[in-house]
């Protein structure tokens, strides 16, 4: 059993419509590399030109924001659930 990666609606066209994919990886950098390998173009949508997570993309491991952990070096283990969440712009009415 690997990790489950939840794919946001705007990126599902890259996964053939799949809302989730299962991957066997040890950290988030490997996850992004594997997504890129399996679904070309994924990496550029998640990372900027310096290899850092784009400011409008949030990644959560089991509900915890990786920016408050070790960022892309955050370890993951079998059974974990990773959510890729694009930031939503807007304000209060």
Order of alpha helices (4+ residues) and beta strands (2+ residues): beta-beta-alpha-alpha-beta-beta-beta
